[in-house]
Amino acid sequence: MRRRRWILNQITRKLWYRSVVIGFLGIMAGTAALVVQKYFPGHISARVGANAVDSVLSIIASSMLTVTTFSLSVMTSAYGYATSDVTPRATRLVMEDKVARNVLGTFIGSFLFSMIGIIALRTGAYNEEGRVVMFVFTVGVVILIVVSLLRWIDHLTRLGRVGETTELVEKVAREAIEERLKTPWLGGLCGDDIEEKMPPGCTAVKAGCVGYIQRIDMDHLARCCQDGRRRIFVDAVPGSTTYP
């Protein structure tokens, strides 16, 4: 896996990433109504109760803030259960749960969407056609919230439980083992006795701090050795603890 792709993969696993993305989409939906209202048929606004959008947005804003706070408290408890009942290393896997990230992102995005809509309505940015467009967007957001709530309720019954967390650890471990079996030497050559094969005068590259290796960029190391004047001996695989 190349460096940029690996960094992007690490970012997308964070809880805040999808919240920011869906929140941005919510803001874009709110502002899009300002543009679409210019091209929306005026006769439809007389048939649709567009004034109801004010109360609906207020309900979404208040309820999503409450649900998000509740969900975060539940997730914090689940992290504690995973740490005490399974293993502290499983906590990171629970924090990267896709369903939890999608649901929280939907809640936060819906909250931002409703806030932008309320501000725009209070400032008079929408005309009658704009209110209808905002009403249509709001109905779509409500449907998204209902689907997310149903998924979240079903997922909460398993989040942080011993069986679910153990299966998650087993799945990640199996994927890592299978990937390692495909490339046992990470694309390099076997170095069972690295210290014996190393020629004299080699320069040791030591870690600057205590930690563990997450990834080795074999493509970059290979490019460093293309001229044939240097060789690199990798003495620590991903997962190894490092220290100065």
C-alpha positions in Angstrom: 0.0 0.0 0.0 1.5 3.3 -1.0 2.1 6.1 1.5 -0.7 8.5 0.4 -3.2 5.7 0.3 -2.1 4.5 3.7 -2.4 8.0 5.2 -5.8 8.4 3.6 -6.9 5.0 5.0 -5.8 6.1 8.5 -7.7 9.4 8.2 -10.9 7.8 7.0 -10.9 5.5 10.1 -11.2 8.4 12.4 -14.5 9.2 14.0 -14.4 12.8 13.1 -13.8 12.2 9.4 -17.3 11.1 8.4 -18.8 13.6 10.8 -17.0 16.4 9.0 -17.9 15.0 5.5 -21.6 14.5 6.2 -21.8 17.7 8.2 -20.3 19.5 5.1 -22.9 17.8 2.9 -25.6 19.0 5.3 -24.4 22.6 5.0 -24.2 22.3 1.2 -27.8 21.0 1.2 -28.9 24.0 3.2 -27.2 26.5 1.0 -28.2 24.7 -2.2 -31.8 25.7 -1.6 -30.8 29.3 -2.1 -29.7 28.5 -5.6 -32.5 26.0 -6.5 -35.3 28.4 -5.4 -34.7 30.6 -8.4 -35.6 27.8 -10.8 -38.4 26.2 -8.7 -42.0 26.4 -10.1 -43.9 29.0 -8.1 -47.3 27.3 -8.2 -46.0 24.4 -6.1 -45.4 26.5 -3.1 -49.2 27.2 -2.8 -49.9 23.4 -2.5 -47.1 22.5 -0.1 -47.2 23.6 3.5 -43.8 25.0 3.4 -44.2 27.0 6.6 -44.0 23.6 8.5 -40.3 23.5 7.7 -39.5 25.9 10.6 -40.9 23.6 13.3 -39.4 20.5 11.7 -35.9 22.0 11.6 -36.2 23.1 15.2 -37.2 19.6 16.2 -34.2 18.1 14.3 -31.8 20.6 15.8 -32.8 19.9 19.4 -33.2 16.1 19.0 -30.0 15.5 17.1 -27.9 17.3 19.7 -29.5 15.1 22.4 -29.1 11.9 20.4 -25.5 12.7 19.6 -24.6 13.3 23.2 -26.3 10.1 24.3 -24.6 8.1 21.5 -21.2 9.4 22.6 -21.8 8.4 26.2 -22.9 4.9 25.0 -19.7 4.6 22.9 -17.5 5.7 25.8 -19.1 2.9 27.9 -18.5 0.4 25.1 -14.8 1.4 25.0 -14.6 0.7 28.7 -16.2 -2.7 28.3 -13.9 -3.6 25.5 -10.9 -2.6 27.6 -11.8 -4.4 30.8 -13.6 -7.5 29.4 -11.6 -8.3 26.2 -8.2 -6.5 25.8 -7.2 -2.8 25.8 -5.9 -3.3 22.2 -9.4 -4.0 21.1 -10.5 -0.5 22.1 -9.0 1.0 18.9 -11.0 -1.5 16.8 -14.2 -0.6 18.5 -13.5 3.1 18.0 -13.1 2.5 14.3 -16.5 0.9 14.0 -18.1 1.8 10.6 -21.7 1.8 11.7 -20.9 4.1 14.7 -19.0 6.5 12.5 -21.8 6.7 9.8 -24.5 7.1 12.4 -22.7 9.9 14.4 -21.8 11.5 11.1 -25.5 11.5 10.1 -26.6 13.0 13.4 -24.0 15.7 13.3 -24.7 16.5 9.7 -28.4 16.6 10.3 -27.8 19.0 13.2 -25.7 21.3 11.1 -28.2 21.2 8.3 -31.0 22.2 10.6 -29.0 25.0 12.1 -28.1 26.4 8.7 -31.8 26.1 7.6 -33.0 27.9 10.8 -30.5 30.7 10.4 -31.4 31.2 6.7 -35.2 31.1 7.5 -34.8 33.6 10.3 -32.8 36.0 8.2 -35.4 35.8 5.3 -32.9 34.3 2.8 -35.6 32.0 1.5 -38.7 33.1 -0.5 -41.8 30.9 -0.8 -40.1 28.7 -3.4 -37.0 28.4 -1.3 -39.0 27.2 1.6 -40.5 24.4 -0.5 -37.0 23.4 -1.6 -35.9 23.4 2.0 -38.9 21.4 2.9 -38.0 18.7 0.3 -34.4 18.6 1.6 -35.7 18.3 5.2 -38.0 15.4 4.3 -34.9 13.6 2.9 -32.9 14.3 6.0 -35.7 13.0 8.2 -35.8 9.7 6.2 -32.0 9.5 6.6 -32.3 10.0 10.3 -34.9 7.3 10.7 -32.8 4.8 8.8 -29.7 5.7 10.9 -31.7 5.4 14.1 -32.9 1.9 13.2 -29.4 0.8 12.4 -28.0 2.4 15.5 -30.6 0.7 17.8 -29.8 -2.7 16.3 -26.1 -2.0 16.6 -26.2 -0.9 20.2 -27.2 -4.3 21.4 -23.8 -5.7 20.2 -21.5 -2.7 20.6 -18.7 -3.4 23.1 -19.9 -6.9 24.0 -17.4 -9.7 24.5 -18.5 -11.9 21.7 -18.8 -9.0 19.1 -15.5 -7.5 20.1 -13.7 -10.9 20.0 -15.1 -11.6 16.5 -13.8 -8.2 15.5 -10.3 -8.9 16.8 -10.4 -12.3 15.1 -11.4 -10.8 11.8 -8.7 -8.1 11.8 -6.1 -10.7 12.9 -7.1 -13.1 10.1 -6.9 -10.4 7.5 -3.4 -9.3 8.7 -2.1 -12.9 8.7 -3.5 -13.6 5.2 -1.9 -10.4 3.9 1.4 -11.3 5.5 1.3 -14.8 4.0 0.9 -13.2 0.5 4.1 -11.1 1.0 6.1 -12.8 3.8 9.1 -10.5 3.4 7.1 -7.4 2.5 8.4 -7.6 -1.0 12.1 -7.9 0.0 14.4 -10.8 0.5 14.5 -13.2 3.4 16.8 -12.0 6.2 16.8 -14.7 8.9 20.2 -13.8 10.2 20.4 -10.1 9.4 23.3 -9.4 11.8 25.4 -12.1 10.2 24.7 -10.9 6.6 25.2 -7.3 7.3 28.6 -6.1 6.0 30.9 -4.1 8.3 30.4 -0.3 8.3 26.6 -0.3 8.1 24.9 2.7 9.6 22.1 1.9 12.1 18.9 4.0 11.7 17.4 4.2 15.2 14.1 5.4 16.3 13.9 8.9 17.8 11.3 8.0 20.4 9.5 5.1 22.0 6.7 3.6 19.9 5.9 0.9 17.5 6.2 0.6 13.7 2.9 0.9 11.9 4.1 0.6 8.3 7.3 0.2 6.2 7.3 1.9 2.8 9.0 -0.8 0.8 8.5 1.0 -2.5 10.5 4.0 -1.2 13.2 1.8 0.2 13.5 0.1 -3.1 13.9 3.4 -4.9 16.7 4.3 -2.5 18.6 1.1 -3.6 18.0 1.5 -7.4 21.5 2.7 -8.1 23.0 -0.5 -6.6 25.4 1.4 -4.3 23.5 0.7 -1.1 21.6 -2.0 0.6 19.0 -1.7 3.4 18.5 -4.3 6.0 15.1 -4.1 7.7 15.5 -5.4 11.3 12.0 -4.5 12.6 8.7 -5.5 11.0 5.4 -3.6 11.5 4.3 -4.1 15.0 7.8 -4.1 16.5 8.4 -1.9 19.5 11.1 0.8 18.9 13.1 3.0 21.2 16.2 5.2 21.0 
